[in-house]
Amino acid sequence: MTVNEYGAPLDRAGYTESIMQHGGGCAICGRTWGAKLDRHEPFGGANREKSKAFGMWIVLCHDGCHEGPGSVHADGALAREWRRKAQRAAMIEYGWSREEFIRRFGKSELDADEAAALFTEQIAEAAKQGQREKEHARAGGGAPSRRVGEIIRERWPDHATTTRGFCLLPDADLPF
């Protein structure tokens, strides 16, 4: 069985499970029957195989949303929005920074401010997850309590983390 670098299995065509869409039907119009459905990789060309292997794909109805007038192949703004969604999904799923995404795909659809906001959201979500685990342990759930820093280190192992759990980027100014 072939797997991607994160251990997710790939099918015969090189696709892993989508990280952008769960369930069937067209991702744009929702059609599930009476239409031919195609897989669409927002990052095509030289990045198509990477998109497939990292689960950055969606299902679209062939005649309405994938091909033809107003489709992702005809509407540049719609295509760009799906590339932005794919980048956000990959950065969240794999814990990539904007720079890591650029290293892998050659460009970013998110500007530096959008990527920083996404990173801040991820840290906030890690803090919420840590709080939920702590509350579960207090309620007798038996699960060991983890600190926010441990969750952040799991998601972003390449970044230095202080003992307080704040993630420090290599080029970031220290707050003290």
LUMPA-812991 format. One line per field, with one value per residue (C-alpha): residue number from 0; z, x, y. Coordinates in Angstrom, 2 decimals. Layout:
LUMPA-812991
pos <- c(NUM | ...)
up <- c(Z | ...)
east <- c(X | ...)
north <- c(Y | ...)
END
This chain:
LUMPA-812991
pos <- c(0 | 1 | 2 | 3 | 4 | 5 | 6 | 7 | 8 | 9 | 10 | 11 | 12 | 13 | 14 | 15 | 16 | 17 | 18 | 19 | 20 | 21 | 22 | 23 | 24 | 25 | 26 | 27 | 28 | 29 | 30 | 31 | 32 | 33 | 34 | 35 | 36 | 37 | 38 | 39 | 40 | 41 | 42 | 43 | 44 | 45 | 46 | 47 | 48 | 49 | 50 | 51 | 52 | 53 | 54 | 55 | 56 | 57 | 58 | 59 | 60 | 61 | 62 | 63 | 64 | 65 | 66 | 67 | 68 | 69 | 70 | 71 | 72 | 73 | 74 | 75 | 76 | 77 | 78 | 79 | 80 | 81 | 82 | 83 | 84 | 85 | 86 | 87 | 88 | 89 | 90 | 91 | 92 | 93 | 94 | 95 | 96 | 97 | 98 | 99 | 100 | 101 | 102 | 103 | 104 | 105 | 106 | 107 | 108 | 109 | 110 | 111 | 112 | 113 | 114 | 115 | 116 | 117 | 118 | 119 | 120 | 121 | 122 | 123 | 124 | 125 | 126 | 127 | 128 | 129 | 130 | 131 | 132 | 133 | 134 | 135 | 136 | 137 | 138 | 139 | 140 | 141 | 142 | 143 | 144 | 145 | 146 | 147 | 148 | 149 | 150 | 151 | 152 | 153 | 154 | 155 | 156 | 157 | 158 | 159 | 160 | 161 | 162 | 163 | 164 | 165 | 166 | 167 | 168 | 169 | 170 | 171 | 172 | 173 | 174 | 175)
up <- c(0.00 | -0.94 | 1.62 | 1.66 | 3.93 | 6.78 | 6.53 | 4.84 | 2.31 | -1.39 | -3.84 | -7.26 | -8.79 | -6.07 | -4.05 | -0.28 | 1.55 | 0.97 | 3.74 | 2.13 | 1.72 | 3.68 | 2.20 | -1.36 | -3.82 | -5.57 | -3.23 | -4.91 | -5.75 | -3.64 | -6.43 | -5.53 | -8.24 | -11.94 | -12.72 | -13.51 | -10.61 | -11.10 | -8.64 | -8.86 | -7.53 | -6.91 | -7.42 | -10.85 | -13.24 | -11.56 | -8.16 | -9.14 | -7.74 | -4.46 | -4.25 | -4.68 | -2.16 | 0.51 | 0.09 | -1.40 | -3.74 | -3.98 | -5.94 | -8.51 | -10.93 | -14.38 | -16.54 | -14.13 | -11.59 | -13.01 | -16.73 | -18.65 | -18.05 | -14.43 | -13.46 | -11.61 | -14.95 | -16.44 | -13.45 | -12.20 | -8.98 | -8.11 | -8.87 | -6.66 | -3.78 | -3.95 | -3.96 | -0.86 | 0.82 | -0.12 | 1.34 | 4.58 | 4.89 | 4.33 | 6.75 | 9.43 | 8.70 | 8.52 | 10.75 | 7.92 | 8.05 | 5.00 | 4.26 | 4.39 | 1.99 | -0.40 | -0.16 | -1.18 | -3.75 | -4.99 | -4.09 | -1.51 | -2.12 | 1.39 | 2.19 | 5.28 | 7.46 | 6.54 | 7.25 | 10.59 | 11.55 | 10.61 | 12.73 | 15.66 | 15.24 | 15.31 | 18.56 | 20.07 | 19.01 | 20.60 | 23.81 | 23.71 | 23.12 | 26.12 | 28.25 | 27.14 | 28.04 | 31.41 | 32.16 | 31.05 | 33.41 | 36.30 | 35.70 | 36.23 | 32.57 | 33.43 | 30.48 | 31.44 | 31.31 | 28.73 | 28.62 | 25.71 | 24.91 | 24.43 | 21.93 | 20.08 | 19.98 | 18.46 | 15.73 | 15.02 | 15.99 | 14.02 | 16.11 | 19.42 | 22.29 | 25.64 | 28.84 | 28.91 | 25.63 | 23.37 | 19.97 | 18.92 | 15.28 | 14.52 | 13.30 | 15.90 | 18.40 | 21.98 | 24.09 | 26.93)
east <- c(0.00 | 1.31 | 1.09 | 1.91 | 4.62 | 2.08 | 1.14 | -2.26 | -3.04 | -3.24 | -5.64 | -4.56 | -4.83 | -2.63 | -5.42 | -5.65 | -8.87 | -9.91 | -9.09 | -11.41 | -14.67 | -16.32 | -19.30 | -20.50 | -21.88 | -20.67 | -18.78 | -20.33 | -23.95 | -24.45 | -25.76 | -25.39 | -27.35 | -28.06 | -24.71 | -21.24 | -18.96 | -15.27 | -12.43 | -10.91 | -7.49 | -7.35 | -3.57 | -3.06 | -0.16 | 3.11 | 1.36 | -1.46 | 0.24 | 1.01 | -2.61 | -3.82 | -1.37 | -2.15 | -5.94 | -6.33 | -9.21 | -12.97 | -15.77 | -17.61 | -20.44 | -18.89 | -21.22 | -22.07 | -19.36 | -16.24 | -16.53 | -18.57 | -19.55 | -19.28 | -17.23 | -13.91 | -12.12 | -13.90 | -14.07 | -10.64 | -12.02 | -13.80 | -10.67 | -8.58 | -11.07 | -10.81 | -6.99 | -7.22 | -9.51 | -7.10 | -4.15 | -6.01 | -7.06 | -3.49 | -1.97 | -4.44 | -4.28 | -0.50 | 0.50 | 2.34 | 3.39 | 2.94 | 6.64 | 6.37 | 3.42 | 5.42 | 8.36 | 6.12 | 3.85 | 5.94 | 3.45 | 0.87 | -2.70 | -2.81 | -0.94 | 1.26 | -1.48 | -4.05 | -1.55 | -0.60 | -4.29 | -4.76 | -1.74 | -3.17 | -6.50 | -4.66 | -2.90 | -6.22 | -7.81 | -4.91 | -5.50 | -9.22 | -8.39 | -6.06 | -8.77 | -11.33 | -8.93 | -8.25 | -11.98 | -12.56 | -9.83 | -11.27 | -14.71 | -13.30 | -12.78 | -9.46 | -7.59 | -4.27 | -4.25 | -1.92 | -0.56 | -1.15 | 2.56 | 2.43 | -0.41 | 1.42 | 4.62 | 2.62 | 1.19 | 4.33 | 7.36 | 9.75 | 9.05 | 10.69 | 8.20 | 8.67 | 7.62 | 4.52 | 3.35 | 3.83 | 5.15 | 8.15 | 8.99 | 12.72 | 12.58 | 10.10 | 11.08 | 10.92 | 8.31 | 10.79)
north <- c(0.00 | 3.42 | 6.23 | 9.93 | 11.36 | 11.63 | 7.95 | 8.45 | 5.72 | 6.61 | 4.97 | 3.64 | 7.12 | 8.67 | 10.33 | 10.29 | 11.15 | 14.76 | 17.22 | 19.78 | 17.88 | 15.11 | 13.35 | 13.05 | 15.48 | 18.57 | 20.90 | 23.96 | 23.12 | 19.99 | 17.74 | 14.09 | 12.32 | 12.64 | 14.21 | 12.97 | 13.95 | 14.78 | 15.19 | 18.66 | 19.63 | 23.40 | 23.33 | 21.77 | 21.58 | 20.71 | 20.65 | 18.26 | 15.13 | 16.93 | 18.12 | 14.54 | 13.09 | 15.70 | 15.43 | 18.89 | 18.04 | 18.34 | 16.69 | 18.83 | 18.08 | 17.85 | 19.96 | 22.76 | 23.43 | 21.74 | 22.56 | 25.11 | 28.74 | 29.86 | 26.80 | 26.69 | 26.30 | 29.34 | 31.69 | 32.78 | 34.29 | 31.03 | 29.01 | 31.31 | 31.00 | 27.20 | 27.44 | 29.65 | 27.09 | 24.29 | 26.18 | 26.93 | 23.27 | 22.04 | 24.54 | 23.45 | 19.72 | 19.49 | 22.41 | 24.16 | 27.78 | 30.00 | 29.60 | 25.81 | 25.94 | 28.14 | 25.74 | 22.85 | 24.55 | 27.48 | 30.20 | 31.21 | 32.26 | 33.80 | 36.98 | 37.15 | 38.73 | 36.06 | 33.28 | 34.84 | 35.08 | 31.43 | 30.47 | 32.45 | 30.63 | 27.30 | 28.22 | 29.32 | 26.02 | 24.12 | 26.06 | 25.20 | 21.55 | 21.58 | 23.19 | 20.58 | 17.78 | 19.35 | 19.70 | 16.12 | 14.88 | 16.95 | 15.47 | 12.00 | 11.20 | 9.61 | 11.08 | 12.63 | 16.41 | 17.96 | 21.44 | 23.79 | 23.71 | 19.93 | 20.25 | 23.03 | 20.96 | 18.07 | 20.29 | 22.34 | 20.23 | 22.46 | 25.57 | 26.32 | 26.49 | 28.16 | 26.43 | 28.64 | 27.12 | 30.12 | 29.24 | 31.32 | 31.64 | 31.73 | 35.34 | 36.61 | 39.29 | 38.15 | 39.98 | 40.64)
END
